[in-house]
């Protein structure tokens, strides 16, 4: 009987470096992603040759526009302003939305009282409140952060509520049978089971935050990617519009990647894997 020395070594020493063949699928995925981006740029360049620069700027013209915006500091200021607003409003929405969802899931009468309001406001888009936010909170940062918070809190609360309601009843009964009080059951059973739903809600809310920030900055902002896109329209600089759109996509991808990496490394024991 033959023995696979490599497999035995891996089992006895989990910290041993993995074989190179296990890294190949990851490298293949990265290579395919890079190839996809390159092909997209090539197609973009070929299509842009049939139109004017005002209608569809080429990748080279867009790159030159990006360099121009980087050199005068406009792009960095816009990215910084939008990032600060998104992260502040999103963090506040998560901090408030998680406890609200937990309480709604654990207290039936509270769920019945709050459900009409949540079901109503979650169908009203944040852009509908842009004017009111400016009137009530002014044209400064508070109105933008409030709109991001509004976008986030309902998504996180509903996903948290779904996580609480999906907890296996047998686990709850087992906790009670072992003498756990409601607080202990919440901490040891309900909350760990709800973590994956909370992370999913936070990711969805992050995506919606980007949708909201653009409309808010277009209406009332002197800085930010939304303001940059609107200013480009006034100057007929379509390549700046493309720069703003690309910056939004890359920023959103970066934020989501960081959230996935941090969640998968710190919350893996709760079943959070990406």
VENLIN-V532238 format. One record per run of one state. SS is the DSSP state (h for helix, s for strand, l for the rest). FROM is the first residue (numbers start at 1). TO is the last residue. Records with the same first field share a line. If there is no record, write none. Layout:
SS=FROM-TO / FROM-TO
This chain:
l=1-4 / 13-19 / 49-58 / 72-73 / 107-107 / 122-125 / 138-140 / 166-168 / 178-181 / 220-224 / 235-237 / 267-267 / 271-274
h=5-12 / 20-48 / 59-71 / 74-106 / 108-121 / 126-137 / 141-165 / 169-177 / 182-219 / 225-234 / 238-266 / 268-270
